[in-house]
Amino acid sequence: MNAGSGSAFVDINTGDQLGRIDIAVAPSNPNYIYAQAQSIVANNNGGCGGAAGCQIGAWASTNGGTSWTFMDGSQGGALRDCQNGIGDYPQNWYDQGIVVDPNNPERVFFDTFDVWFATVEYLSGVVAGKLIQPVNHSYLPNLKNVWPQLQSPFYDVHSRYSVPYTVYTTGIAWRKDKVTARAST
């Protein structure tokens, strides 16, 4: 695969193969930058079954982007799921994501799957099956601002495995200096 040639894409052997690229900068040290790249061409690198959209890999820079190093084990075929099965997925153009630990610039998290939204009826089974790990509340300092009645729901006491994503209301904000008329229902 010809990942980043700088030439226009022609086929799997000619031209740039890069699709979506996600970039993350470490909050605690901006010299640490990570990039995750998706392929625009079909490949059998692992788990993709010859489909386009799988992960090419991830790169790291510790000098503010002056130089980059490929992260061994980040290519699609090396990715594993929670049960050590094939972990790549042919939808990285939509689902891939990257985040750096806010306290440790050398700890980075990549994903190639959708973020999973737990529902009341499924959360207990996922926890019992050990398919999910407890939430590290130290990474979510604003969790204290969640409505008190949602901070420890009946289906996940003390929000051990889940946090609220959205609530049933829609908020609307405006600048009083730009909108002078009173809003009505």
Helices and strands as residue ranges (DSSP letters): E 18-25, E 33-39, E 55-61, E 69-70, G 76-78, H 92-95, E 97-100, E 108-111, H 120-128, G 137-139, G 141-145, G 148-150, G 157-159
